[in-house]
Amino acid sequence: MSDSPFPLEPTPAEAQAAIADEFALFGDWSERYQYLIDLGRKLPPFPEEWKTEDRRLLGCQSKVWIVSSGDASKLDFAAASDSAIVSGLVYLALRVYSGRSAREILDTPADYISAIGLAKHLSPTRSNGLAALLASIRQRAQDALAA
């Protein structure tokens, strides 16, 4: 996973602030959804052979696969979805959490979700999927610390 563009910002807090600033540029949610779709297209390629059931995230209506590597000092994540909007949600989560230490991941609540109004504008199934993605990232960080 060495071709990962993440992290883009030095800290998770700076990543969340940058996300909030970017979304503030858009006047309505149709523009924000389009931006999410555009972000999803920026996800690094995810090899087809990684799209296996054991890597599939449960709790999402769309298909989402996630792979992690590294240890407690630095965890990298790669993920993909078959949905354009969900791919954008994946991109935002990886922007905040991928390439960080397990402690940073666990110490960083996903404040960007409320900061940009995502919680109010996602369908229940997408909200559940996003919660499952964030829970998976946190679990992998907890596992890395316990190892």
DSSP file (Angstrom, degrees, kcal/mol; ACC not computed):
  #  RESIDUE AA STRUCTURE BP1 BP2  ACC     N-H-->O    O-->H-N    N-H-->O    O-->H-N    TCO  KAPPA ALPHA  PHI   PSI    X-CA   Y-CA   Z-CA
    1    1 A M    >         0   0    0      0, 0.0     3,-1.4     0, 0.0    76,-0.1   0.000 360.0 360.0 360.0  27.4    0.0    0.0    0.0
    2    2 A S  T 3   +     0   0    0      1,-0.3     0, 0.0    74,-0.0     0, 0.0   0.623 360.0  68.4 -71.6 -11.6    3.0    2.3   -0.5
    3    3 A D  T 3  S+     0   0    0      2,-0.0    -1,-0.3     0, 0.0     0, 0.0   0.267  71.0 130.2 -90.3  13.8    1.2    4.3   -3.2
    4    4 A S    <   -     0   0    0     -3,-1.4    74,-0.1     1,-0.1    39,-0.1  -0.447  52.5-151.3 -68.5 135.1   -1.3    5.7   -0.7
    5    5 A P        +     0   0    0      0, 0.0    -1,-0.1     0, 0.0    -3,-0.0   0.528  52.1 142.2 -80.6  -4.4   -1.7    9.5   -0.9
    6    6 A F        +     0   0    0     71,-0.1     2,-0.1     2,-0.1    89,-0.1  -0.655  40.3  40.3 -97.3 147.9   -2.6    9.6    2.8
    7    7 A P        +     0   0    0      0, 0.0    88,-0.1     0, 0.0    89,-0.1   0.514  59.1 172.2 -81.7 149.0   -2.0   11.4    5.1
    8    8 A L  S    S+     0   0    0     87,-0.4    -2,-0.1    -2,-0.1    88,-0.1   0.803  70.1  43.6 -86.2 -34.2   -2.5   14.6    3.2
    9    9 A E  S    S-     0   0    0     86,-0.4     6,-0.1     2,-0.1    -1,-0.0  -0.782  88.2-116.3-112.4 156.8   -2.3   16.8    6.4
   10   10 A P  S    S+     0   0    0      0, 0.0    -1,-0.1     0, 0.0     3,-0.0   0.794  94.8  23.1 -63.8 -29.9    0.2   16.5    9.3
   11   11 A T  S  > S-     0   0    0      1,-0.1     4,-2.0    89,-0.0     5,-0.1  -0.927  76.4-117.0-135.2 158.6   -2.4   15.6   11.9
   12   12 A P  H  > S+     0   0    0      0, 0.0     4,-2.5     0, 0.0     5,-0.2   0.882 116.4  55.5 -59.7 -37.5   -6.0   14.2   12.0
   13   13 A A  H  > S+     0   0    0      1,-0.2     4,-2.2     2,-0.2     5,-0.1   0.904 107.8  47.8 -63.7 -40.3   -7.2   17.5   13.4
   14   14 A E  H  > S+     0   0    0      2,-0.2     4,-2.3     1,-0.2    -1,-0.2   0.868 110.1  52.9 -68.0 -35.4   -5.8   19.4   10.5
   15   15 A A  H  X S+     0   0    0     -4,-2.0     4,-2.3     2,-0.2    -2,-0.2   0.929 110.4  47.4 -63.4 -44.5   -7.3   16.9    8.1
   16   16 A Q  H  X S+     0   0    0     -4,-2.5     4,-2.3     1,-0.2    -2,-0.2   0.891 111.8  50.0 -65.8 -38.7  -10.7   17.5    9.7
   17   17 A A  H  X S+     0   0    0     -4,-2.2     4,-2.4     2,-0.2    -1,-0.2   0.903 110.4  50.3 -65.3 -40.5  -10.3   21.2    9.5
   18   18 A A  H  X S+     0   0    0     -4,-2.3     4,-2.5     2,-0.2    -2,-0.2   0.904 109.9  50.6 -64.7 -41.2   -9.4   21.1    5.9
   19   19 A I  H  X S+     0   0    0     -4,-2.3     4,-2.5     2,-0.2     5,-0.2   0.933 110.9  48.6 -61.0 -46.4  -12.4   18.9    5.1
   20   20 A A  H  X S+     0   0    0     -4,-2.3     4,-1.6     1,-0.2    -2,-0.2   0.908 111.8  49.7 -61.2 -42.3  -14.7   21.4    6.9
   21   21 A D  H  X S+     0   0    0     -4,-2.4     4,-0.6     2,-0.2    -1,-0.2   0.913 111.3  48.9 -62.9 -43.1  -13.1   24.3    5.0
   22   22 A E  H >< S+     0   0    0     -4,-2.5     3,-1.1     1,-0.2     4,-0.3   0.927 112.2  46.9 -64.0 -45.4  -13.5   22.6    1.6
   23   23 A F  H >< S+     0   0    0     -4,-2.5     3,-1.4     1,-0.3    -1,-0.2   0.784 101.9  65.9 -69.5 -25.4  -17.2   21.7    2.2
   24   24 A A  H 3< S+     0   0    0     -4,-1.6    -1,-0.3     1,-0.3    -2,-0.2   0.711  89.0  68.9 -67.0 -19.0  -17.9   25.2    3.4
   25   25 A L  T << S+     0   0    0     -3,-1.1     2,-0.4    -4,-0.6    -1,-0.3   0.686  86.4  81.6 -72.3 -17.1  -17.2   26.4   -0.2
   26   26 A F    <   -     0   0    0     -3,-1.4     3,-0.0    -4,-0.3     6,-0.0  -0.752  66.0-154.4 -98.5 136.1  -20.3   24.7   -1.5
   27   27 A G  S    S+     0   0    0     -2,-0.4     2,-0.3     1,-0.0    -1,-0.1   0.806  71.9  16.9 -79.0 -31.3  -23.7   26.4   -1.2
   28   28 A D  S  > S-     0   0    0      1,-0.0     4,-1.6     0, 0.0     3,-0.3  -0.871  78.2-103.8-141.0 173.2  -26.0   23.4   -1.2
   29   29 A W  H  > S+     0   0    0     -2,-0.3     4,-2.7     1,-0.2     5,-0.2   0.737 112.7  63.6 -75.1 -21.7  -26.0   19.6   -0.8
   30   30 A S  H  > S+     0   0    0      2,-0.2     4,-1.8     1,-0.2    -1,-0.2   0.914 107.9  44.9 -65.9 -37.9  -26.2   18.8   -4.4
   31   31 A E  H  > S+     0   0    0     -3,-0.3     4,-2.2     2,-0.2    -2,-0.2   0.882 112.8  51.1 -68.2 -38.3  -22.8   20.4   -4.8
   32   32 A R  H  X S+     0   0    0     -4,-1.6     4,-2.5     2,-0.2    -2,-0.2   0.900 108.7  50.7 -67.1 -40.3  -21.5   18.7   -1.8
   33   33 A Y  H  X S+     0   0    0     -4,-2.7     4,-2.4     2,-0.2    -1,-0.2   0.913 109.8  50.9 -62.4 -41.0  -22.6   15.3   -3.0
   34   34 A Q  H  X S+     0   0    0     -4,-1.8     4,-2.4     1,-0.2    -2,-0.2   0.902 109.5  50.6 -62.4 -39.6  -20.9   16.0   -6.3
   35   35 A Y  H  X S+     0   0    0     -4,-2.2     4,-2.7     2,-0.2    -2,-0.2   0.908 108.3  52.6 -63.8 -41.3  -17.7   16.9   -4.4
   36   36 A L  H  X S+     0   0    0     -4,-2.5     4,-2.4     2,-0.2    -2,-0.2   0.924 109.5  49.0 -58.2 -44.6  -18.0   13.6   -2.5
   37   37 A I  H  X S+     0   0    0     -4,-2.4     4,-1.3     1,-0.2    -2,-0.2   0.916 110.8  50.5 -61.4 -43.1  -18.3   11.7   -5.8
   38   38 A D  H  < S+     0   0    0     -4,-2.4     4,-0.4     1,-0.2     3,-0.2   0.899 109.9  50.3 -62.1 -40.8  -15.2   13.6   -7.1
   39   39 A L  H >< S+     0   0    0     -4,-2.7     3,-1.8     1,-0.2     4,-0.3   0.907 105.0  57.4 -63.5 -40.9  -13.3   12.7   -3.9
   40   40 A G  H >< S+     0   0    0     -4,-2.4     3,-1.2     1,-0.3    -1,-0.2   0.827  99.0  59.5 -59.1 -31.9  -14.2    9.1   -4.3
   41   41 A R  T 3< S+     0   0    0     -4,-1.3    -1,-0.3     1,-0.2    -2,-0.2   0.662  97.0  63.1 -70.6 -15.0  -12.6    9.0   -7.7
   42   42 A K  T <  S+     0   0    0     -3,-1.8    -1,-0.2    -4,-0.4    -2,-0.2   0.498  73.5 117.9 -88.0  -4.7   -9.3   10.0   -6.1
   43   43 A L  S <  S-     0   0    0     -3,-1.2     3,-0.1    -4,-0.3    35,-0.0  -0.371  76.2-105.5 -60.5 139.5   -9.1    6.8   -4.1
   44   44 A P        -     0   0    0      0, 0.0    35,-0.1     0, 0.0    -1,-0.1  -0.270  50.8 -79.5 -60.2 154.2   -6.0    4.8   -5.0
   45   45 A P        -     0   0    0      0, 0.0    35,-0.0     0, 0.0    -3,-0.0  -0.272  42.7-148.3 -55.5 141.2   -6.7    1.8   -7.2
   46   46 A F        -     0   0    0     -3,-0.1     5,-0.1    32,-0.0    -3,-0.0  -0.961  22.8-117.7-116.5 112.8   -7.9   -1.2   -5.1
   47   47 A P    >   -     0   0    0      0, 0.0     3,-1.8     0, 0.0     4,-0.4  -0.175  12.7-131.1 -56.4 138.0   -6.8   -4.5   -6.5
   48   48 A E  G >  S+     0   0    0      1,-0.3     3,-1.6     2,-0.2    -2,-0.0   0.847 106.4  63.3 -56.0 -36.1   -9.6   -6.8   -7.6
   49   49 A E  G 3  S+     0   0    0      1,-0.3    -1,-0.3     3,-0.0     3,-0.0   0.668  96.2  59.5 -68.7 -13.0   -8.0   -9.7   -5.7
   50   50 A W  G <  S+     0   0    0     -3,-1.8     2,-2.3     1,-0.2    -1,-0.3   0.610  79.4  93.0 -84.1 -13.0   -8.5   -7.8   -2.5
   51   51 A K    <   +     0   0    0     -3,-1.6     2,-0.3    -4,-0.4    -1,-0.2  -0.452  59.7 136.8 -83.5  69.7  -12.3   -7.7   -3.0
   52   52 A T    >   -     0   0    0     -2,-2.3     3,-1.3     1,-0.1     4,-0.5  -0.752  68.3-110.3-114.3 161.5  -12.9  -10.8   -1.0
   53   53 A E  G >  S+     0   0    0     -2,-0.3     3,-1.0     1,-0.3    -1,-0.1   0.841 115.8  59.4 -60.4 -34.9  -15.6  -11.5    1.5
   54   54 A D  G 3  S+     0   0    0      1,-0.3    -1,-0.3     3,-0.0    -3,-0.1   0.690 109.9  43.9 -71.0 -15.3  -13.2  -11.5    4.4
   55   55 A R  G <  S+     0   0    0     -3,-1.3    11,-2.4    -5,-0.1     2,-0.3   0.415  90.7 110.9-102.9  -1.4  -12.2   -7.9    3.6
   56   56 A R  B <   -A   65   0A   0     -3,-1.0     2,-0.5    -4,-0.5     9,-0.3  -0.554  69.1-126.8 -80.6 137.4  -15.8   -6.8    3.0
   57   57 A L    >   -     0   0    0      7,-3.5     3,-0.7    -2,-0.3     7,-0.4  -0.712  21.4-144.2 -84.7 123.4  -17.3   -4.4    5.6
   58   58 A L  T 3  S+     0   0    0     -2,-0.5     3,-0.1     1,-0.2     5,-0.0  -0.595  78.2  48.6 -85.3 150.0  -20.5   -5.6    7.0
   59   59 A G  T 3  S+     0   0    0      1,-0.4     2,-0.4    -2,-0.2    -1,-0.2   0.384  84.7 108.5 102.9  -2.6  -23.2   -3.1    7.8
   60   60 A C    <   -     0   0    0     -3,-0.7    -1,-0.4     1,-0.1     4,-0.1  -0.878  59.6-150.6-107.9 139.1  -23.1   -1.3    4.5
   61   61 A Q  S    S+     0   0    0     -2,-0.4    -1,-0.1    64,-0.4     2,-0.1   0.919  89.6  53.6 -69.9 -44.1  -25.8   -1.5    1.9
   62   62 A S  S    S-     0   0    0     63,-0.1     2,-0.5     1,-0.1    -2,-0.1  -0.407 106.9 -92.3 -81.5 167.9  -23.2   -0.9   -0.8
   63   63 A K        +     0   0    0     -2,-0.1    19,-1.8    -7,-0.1    20,-0.4  -0.694  47.2 176.0 -84.4 130.3  -20.1   -3.1   -1.0
   64   64 A V  E     - B   0  81A   0     -2,-0.5    -7,-3.5    -7,-0.4     2,-0.4  -1.000   9.2-168.6-134.7 132.2  -17.1   -1.8    0.8
   65   65 A W  E     -AB  56  80A   0     15,-2.5    15,-1.9    -2,-0.4     2,-0.4  -0.948   5.8-172.5-119.0 142.3  -13.8   -3.5    1.2
   66   66 A I  E     - B   0  79A   0    -11,-2.4     2,-0.4    -2,-0.4    13,-0.2  -0.999   6.8-176.7-138.7 139.7  -11.0   -2.4    3.6
   67   67 A V  E     - B   0  78A   0     11,-2.9    11,-2.6    -2,-0.4     2,-0.3  -0.989   8.0-165.6-131.8 139.7   -7.5   -3.6    4.1
   68   68 A S  E     + B   0  77A   0     -2,-0.4     2,-0.3     9,-0.2     9,-0.2  -0.914   7.2 178.2-125.1 155.8   -5.0   -2.4    6.7
   69   69 A S  E     + B   0  76A   0      7,-2.1     7,-2.9    -2,-0.3     2,-0.2  -0.966  39.6  48.5-146.9 162.2   -1.3   -2.7    7.1
   70   70 A G  E     - B   0  75A   0     -2,-0.3     5,-0.2     5,-0.2     2,-0.2  -0.677  69.9 -92.6 108.6-163.0    1.3   -1.5    9.6
   71   71 A D  E >   - B   0  74A   0      3,-1.6     3,-1.2    -2,-0.2    31,-0.2  -0.691  54.6 -63.6-141.4-167.8    1.5   -1.6   13.3
   72   72 A A  T 3  S+     0   0    0     72,-0.5    30,-2.6     1,-0.3    31,-0.6   0.760 128.3  57.0 -60.0 -25.3    0.6    0.7   16.3
   73   73 A S  T 3  S+     0   0    0      1,-0.3     2,-0.3    28,-0.2    -1,-0.3   0.794 126.9   2.4 -78.0 -26.1    3.1    3.3   15.2
   74   74 A K  E <   -B   71   0A   0     -3,-1.2    -3,-1.6    27,-0.1     2,-0.5  -0.827  63.3-168.3-163.3 121.2    1.5    3.7   11.8
   75   75 A L  E     -BC  70 100A   0     25,-3.1    24,-2.9    -2,-0.3    25,-0.9  -0.944   7.8-163.7-112.1 129.4   -1.6    2.1   10.2
   76   76 A D  E     -B   69   0A   0     -7,-2.9    -7,-2.1    -2,-0.5     2,-0.4  -0.897   6.2-161.5-110.1 142.7   -2.3    2.5    6.6
   77   77 A F  E     -B   68   0A   0     -2,-0.4     2,-0.4    -9,-0.2    -9,-0.2  -0.953  10.7-172.6-124.6 143.2   -5.7    1.7    5.1
   78   78 A A  E     +B   67   0A   0    -11,-2.6   -11,-2.9    -2,-0.4     2,-0.3  -0.991  19.4 164.4-127.0 140.2   -6.9    1.0    1.6
   79   79 A A  E     -B   66   0A   0     -2,-0.4     2,-0.3   -13,-0.2   -13,-0.2  -0.986  15.3-172.9-153.6 159.8  -10.6    0.7    0.8
   80   80 A A  E     -B   65   0A   0    -15,-1.9   -15,-2.5    -2,-0.3     2,-0.3  -0.979   4.4-162.2-151.0 158.7  -13.0    0.7   -2.1
   81   81 A S  E     -B   64   0A   0     -2,-0.3   -17,-0.2   -17,-0.2     6,-0.0  -0.966  26.8-135.0-140.2 156.9  -16.7    0.8   -2.7
   82   82 A D  S    S+     0   0    0    -19,-1.8     2,-0.4    -2,-0.3   -18,-0.1   0.382  88.9  80.2 -88.9   3.3  -19.0    0.0   -5.5
   83   83 A S  S  > S-     0   0    0    -20,-0.4     4,-2.2     1,-0.1     5,-0.1  -0.924  72.7-144.3-114.4 135.3  -21.0    3.2   -4.8
   84   84 A A  H  > S+     0   0    0     -2,-0.4     4,-1.4     2,-0.2   -44,-0.2   0.924 101.4  42.4 -63.8 -46.7  -19.8    6.7   -5.9
   85   85 A I  H  > S+     0   0    0      1,-0.2     4,-1.8     2,-0.2     3,-0.2   0.917 114.3  51.1 -68.9 -41.7  -21.0    8.6   -2.9
   86   86 A V  H  > S+     0   0    0      1,-0.2     4,-2.6     2,-0.2    -1,-0.2   0.871 104.3  58.6 -63.6 -35.6  -19.8    5.9   -0.4
   87   87 A S  H  X S+     0   0    0     -4,-2.2     4,-2.4     1,-0.2    -1,-0.2   0.891 105.3  50.6 -59.1 -38.3  -16.4    6.0   -2.2
   88   88 A G  H  X S+     0   0    0     -4,-1.4     4,-2.2     2,-0.2    -2,-0.2   0.894 108.9  50.3 -65.0 -40.1  -16.3    9.7   -1.2
   89   89 A L  H  X S+     0   0    0     -4,-1.8     4,-2.1     2,-0.2    -2,-0.2   0.895 110.3  50.8 -64.0 -39.6  -17.1    8.9    2.4
   90   90 A V  H  X S+     0   0    0     -4,-2.6     4,-2.7     2,-0.2     5,-0.3   0.927 107.6  53.5 -61.6 -45.8  -14.3    6.3    2.3
   91   91 A Y  H  X S+     0   0    0     -4,-2.4     4,-2.4     1,-0.2    -2,-0.2   0.921 108.6  49.1 -56.7 -45.8  -11.9    8.9    1.0
   92   92 A L  H  X S+     0   0    0     -4,-2.2     4,-1.7     1,-0.2    -1,-0.2   0.917 111.5  48.8 -61.9 -43.3  -12.8   11.3    3.8
   93   93 A A  H  X S+     0   0    0     -4,-2.1     4,-2.6     1,-0.2     5,-0.3   0.917 113.1  46.9 -64.0 -42.4  -12.3    8.6    6.5
   94   94 A L  H  X S+     0   0    0     -4,-2.7     4,-2.1     1,-0.2    -1,-0.2   0.873 107.5  57.9 -67.4 -35.1   -8.9    7.6    5.0
   95   95 A R  H  < S+     0   0    0     -4,-2.4   -87,-0.4    -5,-0.3   -86,-0.4   0.887 114.7  37.3 -60.9 -38.1   -7.9   11.2    4.8
   96   96 A V  H  < S+     0   0    0     -4,-1.7    -2,-0.2    -5,-0.2    -1,-0.2   0.890 132.8  21.2 -79.0 -40.7   -8.4   11.6    8.5
   97   97 A Y  H >< S+     0   0    0     -4,-2.6     3,-1.2    -5,-0.2   -22,-0.2   0.747  91.3  97.3-109.5 -26.8   -7.2    8.2    9.7
   98   98 A S  T 3< S+     0   0    0     -4,-2.1   -22,-0.2    -5,-0.3     3,-0.1  -0.428  90.2  22.0 -73.7 140.5   -4.8    6.5    7.2
   99   99 A G  T 3  S+     0   0    0    -24,-2.9    -1,-0.2     1,-0.3     2,-0.2   0.620 100.9 116.3  83.2  13.7   -1.1    6.9    7.9
  100  100 A R  B <  S-C   75   0A   0     -3,-1.2   -25,-3.1   -25,-0.9    -1,-0.3  -0.665  71.1 -97.1-110.2 165.2   -1.6    7.7   11.5
  101  101 A S     >  -     0   0    0    -27,-0.3     4,-2.3    -2,-0.2   -28,-0.2  -0.427  34.6-113.8 -75.3 158.1   -0.6    5.9   14.7
  102  102 A A  H  > S+     0   0    0    -30,-2.6     4,-2.4     1,-0.2     5,-0.2   0.887 118.7  53.2 -58.9 -39.2   -3.1    3.7   16.5
  103  103 A R  H  > S+     0   0    0    -31,-0.6     4,-2.1     2,-0.2    -1,-0.2   0.927 107.7  50.0 -64.2 -44.6   -3.2    6.1   19.4
  104  104 A E  H  4 S+     0   0    0      1,-0.2     4,-0.5     2,-0.2    -1,-0.2   0.913 110.9  50.7 -58.5 -42.4   -3.9    9.1   17.1
  105  105 A I  H >< S+     0   0    0     -4,-2.3     3,-1.1     1,-0.2    -2,-0.2   0.943 113.3  43.8 -60.8 -48.4   -6.8    7.1   15.5
  106  106 A L  H 3< S+     0   0    0     -4,-2.4    -1,-0.2     1,-0.2    -2,-0.2   0.795 113.3  51.8 -69.8 -27.3   -8.3    6.2   18.8
  107  107 A D  T 3< S+     0   0    0     -4,-2.1    -1,-0.2    -5,-0.2    -2,-0.2   0.443  96.7  80.4 -87.2   0.5   -7.9    9.8   20.2
  108  108 A T    <   -     0   0    0     -3,-1.1    -1,-0.1    -4,-0.5     2,-0.1  -0.870  65.2-158.2-116.0 101.7   -9.6   11.4   17.2
  109  109 A P        -     0   0    0      0, 0.0     2,-2.4     0, 0.0     3,-0.3  -0.433  36.0-105.6 -69.4 153.3  -13.4   11.4   17.1
  110  110 A A    >   +     0   0    0      1,-0.2     3,-1.2    -2,-0.1     4,-0.5  -0.410  58.8 155.7 -80.0  66.5  -14.8   11.8   13.6
  111  111 A D  T 3>  +     0   0    0     -2,-2.4     4,-2.4     1,-0.3     3,-0.4   0.732  58.5  75.3 -66.7 -22.8  -15.9   15.5   14.2
  112  112 A Y  H 3> S+     0   0    0     -3,-0.3     4,-2.0     1,-0.2     6,-0.4   0.799  84.6  66.8 -61.5 -26.7  -15.8   16.2   10.4
  113  113 A I  H <4>S+     0   0    0     -3,-1.2     5,-1.9     1,-0.2     6,-0.9   0.940 111.4  30.9 -61.5 -48.2  -19.1   14.4   10.0
  114  114 A S  H >45S+     0   0    0     -4,-0.5     3,-0.7    -3,-0.4    -1,-0.2   0.841 113.8  63.9 -77.8 -32.5  -21.1   16.9   12.1
  115  115 A A  H 3<5S+     0   0    0     -4,-2.4    -2,-0.2     1,-0.3    -1,-0.2   0.853 112.4  34.8 -60.5 -34.9  -18.8   19.8   11.0
  116  116 A I  T 3<5S-     0   0    0     -4,-2.0    -1,-0.3    -5,-0.2    -2,-0.2   0.426 115.1-112.2-101.2   2.2  -19.8   19.5    7.4
  117  117 A G  T X>5S+     0   0    0     -3,-0.7     4,-0.8    -4,-0.3     3,-0.6   0.660  71.2 138.4  82.2  15.9  -23.4   18.4    8.1
  118  118 A L  H >>< +     0   0    0     -5,-1.9     3,-1.2    -6,-0.4     4,-1.0   0.901  63.8  62.7 -60.8 -40.9  -23.0   14.8    6.8
  119  119 A A  H 34 S+     0   0    0     -6,-0.9     3,-0.3     1,-0.3    -1,-0.2   0.846 107.2  43.8 -55.9 -35.5  -25.0   13.3    9.7
  120  120 A K  H <4 S+     0   0    0     -3,-0.6    -1,-0.3     1,-0.2    -2,-0.2   0.650 116.9  45.7 -83.5 -15.6  -28.2   15.2    8.6
  121  121 A H  H << S+     0   0    0     -3,-1.2     2,-0.4    -4,-0.8    -2,-0.2   0.335  89.8  91.1-116.2   6.9  -27.8   14.5    4.9
  122  122 A L  S  < S-     0   0    0     -4,-1.0     0, 0.0    -3,-0.3     0, 0.0  -0.808  77.2-114.5-101.5 145.4  -27.0   10.8    4.6
  123  123 A S     >  -     0   0    0     -2,-0.4     4,-2.8     1,-0.1     5,-0.2  -0.328  35.3-105.7 -65.6 158.9  -29.6    8.2    4.3
  124  124 A P  H  > S+     0   0    0      0, 0.0     4,-2.4     0, 0.0     5,-0.2   0.877 121.5  51.9 -56.0 -38.4  -29.9    5.8    7.2
  125  125 A T  H  > S+     0   0    0      2,-0.2     4,-2.1     1,-0.2   -64,-0.4   0.898 111.5  45.9 -68.8 -37.8  -28.1    3.0    5.3
  126  126 A R  H  > S+     0   0    0      2,-0.2     4,-2.8     1,-0.2     5,-0.2   0.900 111.9  52.0 -69.7 -38.4  -25.2    5.3    4.4
  127  127 A S  H  X S+     0   0    0     -4,-2.8     4,-2.4     2,-0.2    -2,-0.2   0.920 110.8  48.2 -60.9 -43.0  -25.0    6.5    8.0
  128  128 A N  H  X S+     0   0    0     -4,-2.4     4,-2.2    -5,-0.2    -1,-0.2   0.904 112.1  49.4 -63.1 -41.6  -24.9    2.9    9.2
  129  129 A G  H  X S+     0   0    0     -4,-2.1     4,-2.4     2,-0.2    -2,-0.2   0.906 110.5  49.2 -65.0 -42.0  -22.2    2.1    6.6
  130  130 A L  H  X S+     0   0    0     -4,-2.8     4,-2.6     2,-0.2     5,-0.2   0.912 110.9  50.6 -63.4 -42.2  -20.1    5.1    7.6
  131  131 A A  H  X S+     0   0    0     -4,-2.4     4,-2.4     1,-0.2    -2,-0.2   0.896 110.5  49.9 -61.5 -39.7  -20.4    4.1   11.3
  132  132 A A  H  X S+     0   0    0     -4,-2.2     4,-2.2     2,-0.2    -2,-0.2   0.896 110.5  50.0 -66.2 -39.9  -19.3    0.6   10.3
  133  133 A L  H  X S+     0   0    0     -4,-2.4     4,-2.2     2,-0.2    -2,-0.2   0.944 113.2  45.1 -62.6 -48.3  -16.3    1.9    8.4
  134  134 A L  H  X S+     0   0    0     -4,-2.6     4,-2.3     1,-0.2    -2,-0.2   0.882 112.5  51.9 -64.7 -38.2  -15.2    4.1   11.3
  135  135 A A  H  X S+     0   0    0     -4,-2.4     4,-2.6    -5,-0.2    -1,-0.2   0.886 108.7  51.5 -65.1 -38.2  -15.7    1.3   13.8
  136  136 A S  H  X S+     0   0    0     -4,-2.2     4,-2.3     2,-0.2    -2,-0.2   0.918 110.1  48.3 -64.5 -43.5  -13.6   -1.0   11.7
  137  137 A I  H  X S+     0   0    0     -4,-2.2     4,-1.8     1,-0.2    -2,-0.2   0.927 113.4  47.5 -62.0 -45.0  -10.8    1.6   11.6
  138  138 A R  H  X S+     0   0    0     -4,-2.3     4,-2.6     1,-0.2    -2,-0.2   0.899 110.6  52.2 -63.5 -41.1  -11.0    2.0   15.3
  139  139 A Q  H  X S+     0   0    0     -4,-2.6     4,-2.8     1,-0.2    -1,-0.2   0.904 108.3  50.5 -63.3 -40.8  -11.0   -1.7   15.9
  140  140 A R  H  X S+     0   0    0     -4,-2.3     4,-2.0     2,-0.2    -1,-0.2   0.863 110.4  50.1 -66.0 -34.6   -7.9   -2.2   13.8
  141  141 A A  H  X S+     0   0    0     -4,-1.8     4,-2.0     2,-0.2    -2,-0.2   0.913 111.1  48.6 -67.7 -42.3   -6.2    0.5   15.8
  142  142 A Q  H  X S+     0   0    0     -4,-2.6     4,-1.9     1,-0.2    -2,-0.2   0.916 111.5  50.1 -62.4 -42.9   -7.2   -1.2   19.1
  143  143 A D  H  X S+     0   0    0     -4,-2.8     4,-1.2     1,-0.2    -1,-0.2   0.898 108.9  52.0 -62.2 -39.9   -5.9   -4.5   17.8
  144  144 A A  H  < S+     0   0    0     -4,-2.0   -72,-0.5     1,-0.2    -1,-0.2   0.890 110.0  48.5 -65.1 -38.7   -2.6   -2.9   16.8
  145  145 A L  H  < S+     0   0    0     -4,-2.0    -1,-0.2     1,-0.2    -2,-0.2   0.855 111.8  49.8 -67.9 -33.7   -2.2   -1.4   20.3
  146  146 A A  H  <        0   0    0     -4,-1.9    -1,-0.2     1,-0.2    -2,-0.2   0.699 360.0 360.0 -77.9 -18.9   -3.0   -4.8   21.9
  147  147 A A     <        0   0    0     -4,-1.2    -1,-0.2    -3,-0.2    -2,-0.1   0.496 360.0 360.0 -71.0 360.0   -0.5   -6.6   19.7
